[in-house]
């Protein structure tokens, strides 16, 4: 009879990266620290081909036209998933073109993802909804309409040239669907309007879009019940929202605002204001340091530890708003401290958890002269 023997087997389990938590732990309140990964600025060839149709790109670029073609221009907010500990944005640079590729092609849509467990960035290219054909329109710009539903496990990105919102499953890591944009309530030029997930609305949360009236040009707040699957309905239609003629907008949700009721701060070319998630009361948030419109004025984000909001202004300073007025907090680091800077910027709040983890802002910028060695890209963490 043959004798069966066994040998010792060594199983190696890779330890999760502690880079992000270590960087946060080293921060003192009110300060910045650079937080970078080589994968954030390393250009990778497009798997579908080479120039002149496709170009290498890093997660801040779209590879559409030439090296350095930014994808985070018209920057706004990006999103953090505390469950999978992954951050992401989706977008497309302005007016991409190449040989035999039509302008505004979806081929340059990109989905950039940071994975805390590996401390690496990756990019999925040419993304589209499962219900889209072979030649759908592109997304265009990060803007202020990347939005995340942590409980419902979805990430949303509003498209620009078609009346749709792309839907991504955070757990299966697949683009799964498109839902209609609120086209009945918004003018064509406001397809770049701000969007947020409000988790306390309805039974499974709602999507809010800061739209613009086709008839009057003043802002409208519209809602899509995620449990019911729509339809879009009008919440607020008041001139007190300000005018948005040919303008963009920004909107950031803070779950701790209004004593835990939650609410948003909205900004456009007419000022800033807050909206409570429960009562829908609207109030002035004061005069911002600049018009809160893209490309360089939409860098608004929720306070990751408190009840207010932060704003990265292009005058070189970070501002804070507790709901009523803007206060200058700190000079920005590096080239972002240059008054009038036009560098592409995206901002993400990593909200403080019950385990006392995170509680920082993560700012990523591109095309900065002082960072030529990293292809103009740099990221910072800020601890309030």
Secondary structure as UniProt FT lines:
FT   HELIX           19..25
FT   TURN            29..30
FT   STRAND          31..34
FT   HELIX           38..41
FT   TURN            47..48
FT   TURN            51..53
FT   TURN            59..60
FT   TURN            67..68
FT   STRAND          79..81
FT   TURN            82..85
FT   STRAND          86..91
FT   TURN            94..95
FT   TURN            99..100
FT   TURN            103..104
FT   HELIX           106..108
FT   STRAND          110..115
FT   TURN            116..119
FT   STRAND          120..125
FT   TURN            130..131
FT   TURN            134..135
FT   TURN            143..144
FT   STRAND          146..149
FT   TURN            150..153
FT   STRAND          154..158
FT   STRAND          164..169
FT   TURN            170..173
FT   STRAND          174..180
FT   TURN            183..185
FT   HELIX           188..190
FT   TURN            191..192
FT   STRAND          195..198
FT   TURN            199..200
FT   TURN            202..204
FT   STRAND          206..212
FT   TURN            214..216
FT   STRAND          218..225
FT   TURN            226..229
FT   STRAND          233..237
FT   HELIX           239..241
FT   TURN            245..246
FT   STRAND          250..254
FT   TURN            255..261
FT   STRAND          263..268
FT   TURN            269..270
FT   STRAND          271..276
FT   TURN            277..279
FT   STRAND          282..284
FT   TURN            294..296
FT   STRAND          300..302
FT   STRAND          309..312
FT   TURN            314..315
FT   STRAND          317..321
FT   STRAND          326..331
FT   HELIX           334..337
FT   TURN            339..340
FT   STRAND          345..350
FT   TURN            354..355
FT   STRAND          360..365
FT   HELIX           369..374
FT   TURN            375..376
FT   STRAND          378..383
//
